[in-house]
Amino acid sequence: MAAKSQKTMEAYHQEALDSGLKDRTLLAQLWPFMKPHGVWLWLGIVSIALGAGLSLLRPLIMLHAIDGSLKTHDPDLIFWGGMQFAAVALCEQLLQFAQTYAVQVLGARSMADLRVSVFAFLCRLPLGFFDRQPVGRLVTRVTNDVDAIQELFNSGALNAIGDLLRLFGVVAIMLSLDASLSLVAFAAMPVIGLLMVWVRRRSRDAFRTIRGETARMNSNMNEQVNGVALIQAFGQERNKAIEFDGINSSYRDANIRSIKYDAIQDAAIDAVGSVSLASIIVALGYHGASFGTVVALTAYLSQFFEPISQLAQRYTLLQSALAGAERVFGLLQVPDRDAPERTGRAIADGSQEWALELEHVSFGYKPDYDVLHDVSLEALAGESIALVGPTGSGKTTITALLLRLYEARQGTVRVHGRDVTGLGRDELRRQFAVVPQDVYLFSGTLAQNVAAGEVPDLARVEQVLRQMDIYDLLGRRPGGLETVVRNGGSNFSSGERQLIAFARALYRDARILILDEATASIDSQTEGRMQRALEELLRGRTSIIVAHRLSTIRQASRIVVLQKGRVVERGTHDQLLRQNGLYSALHELQFSREGSVPLDETSQRVAAPPSPPAPA
Amino acid sequence: MQPEEVHALPVTLAGQFRRHLPRYAVGLVLLASYQAAQYWFDTRLMQAINAATAGHREQALRLGALLGVVALLSLLVRVASRLVLFNAGRIGEYELRAVLLDRLQRLGPTFYQRVAVGDIMCRATNDLTHVRLLLGFGVLNAMNTIFGLISALAVTLSISSELTWAAMAPIPVLFYVTRRFSSQLYGRQKENQEAIGEMSDMVQASITGARVVRSFNLEGLQLSAFEKVNARYLEKNLFLARLRGSMGPIMQGITASGVLIVFWYGGSLLVQGRITEGGFLAFFRALGRLTWPLMALGFLVGLVQRGRAAYVRLREIYQAEPDIVDGPLPAPPEVKGHIEVRDLSFGYGERSVLRGVSFELLPGRSVAIVGRTGSGKSTLARLLPRLENTPRGMVFLDGYDICDLPLSVVRKAIGYAQQNPFLFSTTAARNIGLPLPECESPLALLTITEAARRAYILDELLGLPDGIDTVVGERGVQLSGGQKQRVALASAFVLGPRVLVLDDPLSAVDARTEHGILEAIDEQRAERGVVLITHRVAAARRCDRILVLDEGRVVESGTHDELSKSGGLYQGFVEEQRIESELSRLGEMDLPRLGAAS
């Protein structure tokens, strides 16, 4: 058990998303996002190349000025040399700014585009996709993972080009200035090369361990804080502290390893630089060279070591960016689409007579478990159908299929005679106004919520509220229609939230209404208003109502009774009561009681309406 | 490090410095020797060049060989100084983090109600990083800058004092500029973080509300809302880009002006013969050595400020007073599990939750506590094992006030399974075996599977991809609410307390599972005392006694038979649940299906 569970734990901590994408493919997939901002890329590359070239000039200027002035004893030469030096330095810094800025702009802009693409992609995924994925992970794809790619630009990975150019340039110029002195200086090179090879792999391993341990450590501490009551209840403080210490100390040790390799690398480059300098000077004793040449060679020597140490760092950054890219593009590979429009023979349009129609529909959220079995129902234009049944009988699922939030596994769903699979997503859903069971309020104002995200026409919002006779309740709050909705609507009562959802549906003024009534009890004052508002909402519309209250059911023209995903009864209230079947049993149990309060919200029972049961 | 050692670690910054004083002293000596070696190197370099240009080969060779040796020795010293001082930061970070967890584990509900989890995590990560940078990087650079300055000035002053003052001219500017950049950069990065936080919230809300978004075809509007947030983040990014882009060039520009001064003024001194060639080159080198430490100095000031501010935030956790601590009495030799609650009143601030609750539970007997949501029954459950700040003189275990007993005794004796259990991201087996010292031995595994079987969860766990070794929790397989409850129940069984407090173990399970759990609870009742918090009459009726809570008061008490005829609140519950089970029976019943449309 120990070994196995250890392995599974590691797999979870790494959170690997194996999309099977190769590094080169990943970079190729980044290109379309960079291409529109190509100007910045070219600006960056050109200034990097120019900057690298200019940086090679400085020691040469020093060489000529020093040698010239030492020979002629003319201070003017030094002065002019200084002027040249200043001019080159100025240009170099300007180019440096240009390239750093250009590359960062390129990164920021192209990654902003990538973010929009990922978000737009999320908007095209079917609802079922979100049922399977933790929300946090998807949010990370849009934010942190894209940021990891952007870091590649911010950290100046493109500078690697400049580093390479400079490296070759330095070697070429040094050799041309004084081949033998340069060769002496380079004598220590193989040492550096070997050392870099030795350090780099270990340092990369340490870096990788640090990243893994950081994630483990934060999630462990996060869990211990969240589960602190449980740890205290079971007296597990000590064991959990030991567990944490294991991660904390291996994090420390990995960091200490990484410090060691970094320190060795930095110090070694520095020391080899000093040794090279010393060897040039010794060689100078045997092999005459001008003092200017010596100054220039030492200056080049320091330029030579700088890019070497940076190339190593850039490689680790590239790795982390590629890991981010792999996760982002792995998501973009998901083939599922929300309500794709189909063409051809698969579309089964039907009679225009029915506003809504389900024909032999079967459906399940999981592949091998159906929650609807061969359901058929239909509604004429202007008709109001109530869906009634015990919890879990599939009422809400039917409304989801009408909107094509999910795809029927078998059978056909039609809206105004059109097969929903043959309609565009927006074309279909525009015909509906929905009042969901759990009202979702957006962040924004009351008016924005009534307008469902559109720019609200305040006059119309007010008119809608007045029409439903709830303006005095909602519009008279201190902030009026501009009252800000705080975190998901906590500053509105559940009854008020329902009324806002009603108003939202009326504002939308769609031909078909889907109402999924809340099961929670609502204070009797709001209850009365709700009935009046509902009458307004139903007027002139085709509607499907998942009903929990007798008052609501009584406004429907027909009732469809569901049980275990099947239609078991249908008819009017009076007809069904006379049948003495499930409906009349439900009615007796659920709708005809008065006054009692639910014991606990976890119970599924529904508050009884104040109105007495209708005479049969 | 053992948890006992952690508890004794110093938590003040000064305490940390004192604790690692030998380390810092060694670091100081190493840095001083390194900079002394640098001084030696530069001055001998000067002699070597002069010897070489003058044609004194042997002298140059001897000096060159010495230079090489010193370069290699200073490599070792430099590596050692980094190791000693940076490690001080890492070790300090490790210790401070261990103490942080130690304190967090001791703190009770008063603290956790005040400080949000996100806030705690922010301190444990960001703030601790700032403190670490102060303890390691900060100290090293402060020392290094001082010694570096001394060593470089010793070289340059020995060559030419005028040239030294001239070369130092840009340094105050450099210091001022890095200081400005450092604070600007920090502020801007924070704004950047806020912007991405805002984006995160927006995406999260959009995914959470996906059903509404889809139903109202609001995708377009969501996308434009996202584009707005994204544009704000882009704007912050671009600002940061300008800042970062200009920082390097400006700082290097200032440094280059120093080089220019030396080149210009030093060059003319060289031409006039007032300094030697070797002096000129050594001066350059010494100046080059100074650049980085002086640049770092600008950042250092900001680093110290942030480190101290971060430490102040951490101190709030270090110094928070745990509200629930061990009582003065020693552990009694044996715990029988006799619980007495006398006139217990409790509240959060102004809000009173329990008012004068009294009851007694004899060893091995059971009591059910029923009531509506908000009646105070869960609070009562948490008060018994002192998971809340139980007032003195109100809850007694075997006649001792539980506030007088060691916490470990109370919590071992009174086991508690919570209603919305938390699962750790580890295997199901380890979650169940949480009360055990280890979960790997065959005996432990046996205990775990037995508890899982009793809690009616074993079969479902065995059906998971890796069986009982499947990782569950946030980063693993998501269990349903009912499954989590039963895992919690199983771990309460593993604990094997004298009294088992079960907080609504049936609130999220279906009828069949409910039946299984009720049987498991019956088994437990035979072995130990049970306090069952529940809203289910079917569960309550099995207990020896039932207390009905309403608005924090006991309004009814008695057996099921007595209470179900009393005409009170309990009778209402009985009736209501009869209807409920009737409804669910209707939902499960096999009915003939209706044919085609009528």
Interface residues (C-beta under 8 A of the other chain):
Chain A: M1 A2 K4 S5 T8 M9 Y12 H13 E15 M62 A65 I66 S69 L70 H73 D74 P75 I78 F79 G81 G82 F85 A86 A89 L90 Q93 L94 Q96 F97 T100 Y101 Q104 V105 A108 R109 A112 R115 V116 F119 A120 L122 C123 R124 L127 F130 P134 V135 G136 L138 V139 V142 T143 D147 Q150 N154 M217 N218 S219 M221 N222 E223 Q224 V225 N226 G227 V228 A229 L230 I231 Q232 A233 F234 G235 Q236 E237 R238 N239 K240 A241 I242 F244 D245 N248 S249 Y251 R252 N255 I256 I259 K260 D262 A263 I264 D266 A267 A268 D270 A271 S274 V275 L277 A278 S279 I281 V282 L284 G285 Y286 F291 V294 V295 T298 S302 D338 H373 D374 S376 L377 E378 G389 P390 T391 G392 S393 L403 L405 R425 D426 R429 R430 F432 A433 V434 P436 Y440 F442 S443 A452 G453 E454 R508 I514 Q563 K564 R566 V567 V568 E569 R570 G571 G581 L582 A585 L586 L589 Q590 R593 S596 V597 P598 L599 D600 E601 T602 S603 Q604 R605
Chain B: M1 Q2 P3 V6 F41 L45 A48 I49 A51 A52 T53 G55 H56 R57 A60 L61 L63 G64 A65 L67 G68 A71 L72 S74 L75 R78 V79 R82 L83 F86 N87 R90 I91 E93 Y94 R97 A98 L101 D102 L104 Q105 R106 L107 G108 P109 Y112 V117 I120 M121 A124 T125 I196 M199 S200 V203 Q204 A205 S206 I207 T208 G209 A210 R211 V212 V213 R214 S215 F216 N217 L218 E219 L221 Q222 L223 A225 F226 E227 N230 A231 Y233 L234 N237 L238 L240 A241 R242 R244 G245 S246 G248 P249 I250 Q252 G253 A256 V259 L260 F263 W264 G267 S268 L270 V271 Q272 E277 F280 L281 F284 R285 G288 R372 T373 R382 P385 L387 L407 S408 R411 K412 G415 Y416 Q418 P421 F422 L423 F424 S425 T426 T427 A429 R430 L434 P435 P437 E440 L445 D466 D469 T470 V471 G473 E474 R475 G476 Q478 A488 S491 L495 S507 A508 H535 G572 F573 E575 E576 Q577 I579 E580 E582 L583 S584 L586 G587 E588 M589 L591 P592 R593 L594 A596 A597 S598
